[in-house]
Amino acid sequence: MGITDLLTDIWDTFSHPSPDAEAPPKPASGSDEESGDEANVNKADAKNSGDGEQGHEPSNEEEEEEEETVDPKDTLEDECKESKQCAPMKHHYDECVERVTGQIENDGKASEDCVEEFFHLAHCATQCAAPKLFAQLK
């Protein structure tokens, strides 16, 4: 067995199966026709469905209780990004965004990105918000 045979076997083992699917198995009953009992039940259901009470309709109380909650972490981090503590990082990030935006407008592409500045700002905001967040959760 050569190296090519080994690589071929490995490729065959981990390759994806072909997109051709097998036919789904047929139902166990062997017939798609409804029996007499099923037909009677279906007719009775059709008559009763005229009442308009099909399915579950939630009450007004349930709708009022489902208010969307706001994550306090996001709120605290937004406040911290604007705080005096994170002002230097925000300043560097804003300058970078202006540089990159100018490069894109002039050249159609940018020679840099602001990922590093963004992460510094995000780290500062997280460090600032953490004590406030845990104080709220206690």
C-alpha positions as CSV (number, residue, x, y, z in Angstrom):
1,M,0.0,0.0,0.0
2,G,1.5,3.3,-1.1
3,I,1.1,6.8,0.2
4,T,-1.4,7.6,-2.5
5,D,-3.6,4.7,-1.6
6,L,-3.5,5.8,2.1
7,L,-4.4,9.4,1.1
8,T,-7.2,8.2,-1.1
9,D,-8.6,6.0,1.7
10,I,-8.5,8.9,4.1
11,W,-10.1,11.2,1.6
12,D,-12.9,8.7,1.0
13,T,-13.5,8.3,4.7
14,F,-13.9,12.0,5.4
15,S,-15.4,13.2,2.2
16,H,-19.0,14.3,2.2
17,P,-21.7,11.9,0.9
18,S,-23.2,12.5,-2.6
19,P,-26.1,14.9,-2.8
20,D,-28.4,12.2,-4.1
21,A,-30.8,11.3,-1.4
22,E,-32.6,8.0,-1.0
23,A,-36.4,7.9,-1.2
24,P,-38.1,8.3,2.2
25,P,-39.5,5.1,3.7
26,K,-43.2,4.5,3.0
27,P,-45.7,4.7,5.9
28,A,-46.3,1.5,7.8
29,S,-50.0,1.4,7.1
30,G,-49.3,1.1,3.4
31,S,-52.2,3.3,2.4
32,D,-52.7,7.1,2.1
33,E,-56.4,6.8,2.0
34,E,-58.4,7.6,5.2
35,S,-60.5,5.0,6.8
36,G,-64.2,5.4,7.3
37,D,-63.7,6.3,11.0
38,E,-61.1,8.9,10.0
39,A,-63.4,10.4,7.4
40,N,-66.2,10.7,10.0
41,V,-63.9,12.4,12.5
42,N,-62.6,14.8,9.9
43,K,-66.1,15.7,8.8
44,A,-67.1,16.4,12.4
45,D,-64.0,18.5,12.9
46,A,-64.8,20.5,9.8
47,K,-68.3,21.3,11.1
48,N,-66.9,22.3,14.5
49,S,-64.2,24.6,13.0
50,G,-66.9,27.1,12.1
51,D,-67.0,28.2,15.7
52,G,-63.7,30.2,15.2
53,E,-62.1,28.5,18.2
54,Q,-59.3,26.8,16.3
55,G,-56.0,26.8,18.2
56,H,-55.0,28.7,21.3
57,E,-55.5,32.5,21.4
58,P,-53.4,34.2,24.1
59,S,-55.1,36.5,26.5
60,N,-54.3,40.2,26.9
61,E,-52.4,39.4,30.1
62,E,-49.9,37.2,28.3
63,E,-49.3,39.8,25.7
64,E,-48.6,42.5,28.3
65,E,-46.2,40.3,30.3
66,E,-43.9,39.7,27.2
67,E,-42.0,42.9,27.3
68,E,-38.6,42.9,25.8
69,T,-35.9,43.2,28.5
70,V,-32.9,45.5,28.0
71,D,-29.5,44.1,28.8
72,P,-28.0,46.3,31.5
73,K,-24.5,45.4,30.4
74,D,-25.0,47.1,27.0
75,T,-26.4,50.2,28.7
76,L,-23.5,50.4,31.1
77,E,-20.9,49.8,28.4
78,D,-22.3,52.6,26.3
79,E,-22.2,55.0,29.2
80,C,-18.6,53.9,30.0
81,K,-17.5,54.5,26.3
82,E,-18.5,58.1,26.7
83,S,-16.9,58.5,30.2
84,K,-13.7,60.3,31.2
85,Q,-12.1,56.9,31.9
86,C,-12.3,55.7,28.3
87,A,-12.0,59.1,26.6
88,P,-8.4,58.5,25.3
89,M,-9.3,55.1,23.8
90,K,-12.4,56.6,22.2
91,H,-10.4,59.5,20.8
92,H,-7.9,57.1,19.2
93,Y,-10.7,55.0,17.7
94,D,-12.5,58.1,16.3
95,E,-9.3,59.4,14.7
96,C,-8.7,56.0,13.2
97,V,-12.2,55.9,11.8
98,E,-11.8,59.3,10.2
99,R,-8.4,58.2,8.6
100,V,-9.8,55.0,7.2
101,T,-13.0,56.7,6.0
102,G,-10.9,59.4,4.2
103,Q,-8.7,56.7,2.6
104,I,-11.7,54.8,1.3
105,E,-13.2,58.0,-0.1
106,N,-10.0,59.1,-1.8
107,D,-8.5,55.7,-2.9
108,G,-11.5,53.4,-2.9
109,K,-9.7,51.2,-0.3
110,A,-8.0,51.5,3.0
111,S,-4.5,50.6,4.0
112,E,-5.4,49.9,7.6
113,D,-8.3,49.0,9.8
114,C,-9.4,50.1,13.3
115,V,-9.6,46.7,14.9
116,E,-6.9,47.3,17.5
117,E,-8.4,50.6,18.5
118,F,-11.9,49.1,18.7
119,F,-10.7,46.3,21.0
120,H,-8.9,48.8,23.3
121,L,-12.1,50.8,23.6
122,A,-14.3,47.7,24.1
123,H,-11.8,46.5,26.8
124,C,-12.0,49.8,28.6
125,A,-15.8,49.9,28.5
126,T,-16.0,46.3,29.8
127,Q,-13.6,47.1,32.7
128,C,-15.5,50.2,33.6
129,A,-18.9,48.5,33.4
130,A,-18.1,45.3,35.3
131,P,-18.2,46.6,38.8
132,K,-21.4,48.5,38.2
133,L,-23.0,45.5,36.6
134,F,-22.2,43.2,39.4
135,A,-23.4,45.8,42.0
136,Q,-26.8,45.8,40.2
137,L,-27.0,42.0,40.1
138,K,-26.5,41.5,43.8
